[in-house]
Amino acid sequence: MVTNITNLGRSGLSDWLVQRLSAIILALYTLFIVGYLLFHPGLDYATWSGLFGQTWMRIFSLLAFVALSAHAWVGLWTVTTDYLKSTGIRLAVQTVIILAIFVFLVWGIQVLWGA
């Protein structure tokens, strides 16, 4: 077992719960988007913009972004701790992953809540 400060939940049970809860949020978000696209076959920019202009949709999307970030981190942390045995390489790869996830999360928030 690898004990690492880069672990999100600090325990296997916490990481398992983060994975499952984030997967549920992502599944609900995906089902909603697919359903919306199916029920709006003539979707145009104004309709799409109107959907994402509503506060509840922005909050739902923000929740999905955070869930995606947590889900990705737990999954990639697990992969790196399982397959990268060298501490230095593992820490470097995890640092790059953390930075990428952070940049994508901030970028998504900027797109969602920006002007």
C-alpha positions as CSV (number, residue, x, y, z in Angstrom):
1,M,0.0,0.0,0.0
2,V,1.2,3.5,-0.9
3,T,0.7,6.2,1.6
4,N,1.0,9.5,-0.2
5,I,0.1,13.1,0.7
6,T,-1.2,13.6,-2.8
7,N,-4.1,11.2,-2.0
8,L,-7.5,13.1,-2.2
9,G,-9.5,11.3,0.4
10,R,-6.7,10.1,2.7
11,S,-8.3,6.7,2.8
12,G,-9.5,4.1,0.3
13,L,-13.1,4.4,1.5
14,S,-13.1,8.2,1.0
15,D,-11.6,7.8,-2.5
16,W,-14.1,5.2,-3.4
17,L,-17.0,7.5,-2.2
18,V,-15.5,10.4,-4.2
19,Q,-15.4,8.2,-7.3
20,R,-18.9,6.9,-6.9
21,L,-20.5,10.3,-6.1
22,S,-18.7,12.1,-8.8
23,A,-19.7,9.3,-11.3
24,I,-23.3,9.8,-10.3
25,I,-23.1,13.6,-10.8
26,L,-21.4,13.1,-14.2
27,A,-24.0,10.5,-15.3
28,L,-26.9,12.8,-14.3
29,Y,-25.3,15.8,-16.1
30,T,-24.7,13.7,-19.2
31,L,-28.2,12.3,-19.2
32,F,-29.6,15.8,-18.9
33,I,-27.5,17.2,-21.8
34,V,-28.3,14.2,-24.0
35,G,-32.0,14.6,-23.2
36,Y,-31.9,18.3,-23.8
37,L,-30.3,17.7,-27.2
38,L,-32.9,15.1,-28.1
39,F,-35.8,17.2,-27.1
40,H,-34.5,20.3,-29.0
41,P,-33.7,19.0,-32.5
42,G,-33.5,22.5,-34.0
43,L,-31.2,23.8,-31.4
44,D,-29.7,27.2,-32.1
45,Y,-27.2,29.4,-30.4
46,A,-29.9,31.5,-28.7
47,T,-31.6,28.4,-27.1
48,W,-28.2,27.0,-26.0
49,S,-27.1,30.3,-24.6
50,G,-30.4,30.7,-22.8
51,L,-30.0,27.3,-21.1
52,F,-26.5,28.2,-19.9
53,G,-27.6,31.7,-19.0
54,Q,-29.8,30.3,-16.2
55,T,-28.2,30.2,-12.7
56,W,-29.4,26.7,-11.9
57,M,-27.7,25.4,-15.1
58,R,-24.5,27.2,-14.3
59,I,-24.5,25.7,-10.8
60,F,-25.2,22.2,-12.2
61,S,-22.4,22.6,-14.8
62,L,-20.0,23.9,-12.1
63,L,-20.9,20.8,-10.0
64,A,-20.2,18.7,-13.0
65,F,-16.8,20.4,-13.5
66,V,-15.8,19.9,-9.9
67,A,-17.0,16.3,-10.0
68,L,-15.0,15.7,-13.2
69,S,-11.9,17.1,-11.6
70,A,-12.3,15.0,-8.4
71,H,-13.1,11.9,-10.5
72,A,-10.1,12.4,-12.7
73,W,-7.7,13.1,-9.9
74,V,-8.7,10.0,-7.9
75,G,-8.5,7.8,-10.9
76,L,-5.2,9.1,-12.1
77,W,-3.7,9.1,-8.6
78,T,-4.7,5.4,-8.4
79,V,-3.1,4.7,-11.7
80,T,0.1,6.6,-10.9
81,T,0.5,4.9,-7.5
82,D,-0.1,1.5,-9.0
83,Y,2.2,1.7,-12.0
84,L,4.9,4.4,-11.2
85,K,7.1,2.9,-8.5
86,S,9.8,5.6,-8.5
87,T,8.7,8.3,-6.0
88,G,10.4,11.1,-8.0
89,I,8.7,10.2,-11.3
90,R,5.4,9.6,-9.6
91,L,5.5,12.9,-7.8
92,A,6.4,14.7,-11.0
93,V,3.7,13.1,-13.0
94,Q,1.1,13.8,-10.3
95,T,2.2,17.4,-10.1
96,V,1.7,17.8,-13.9
97,I,-1.7,16.1,-13.5
98,I,-2.7,18.4,-10.7
99,L,-1.7,21.5,-12.6
100,A,-3.6,20.3,-15.7
101,I,-6.7,19.5,-13.8
102,F,-6.5,22.9,-12.0
103,V,-6.1,24.8,-15.3
104,F,-9.0,22.9,-16.9
105,L,-11.2,23.6,-13.9
106,V,-10.4,27.3,-13.8
107,W,-10.8,27.5,-17.6
108,G,-14.2,25.8,-17.4
109,I,-15.3,28.2,-14.6
110,Q,-14.2,31.1,-16.7
111,V,-16.1,29.9,-19.7
112,L,-19.2,29.2,-17.7
113,W,-19.3,32.3,-15.5
114,G,-17.3,34.8,-17.7
115,A,-18.8,37.6,-19.6
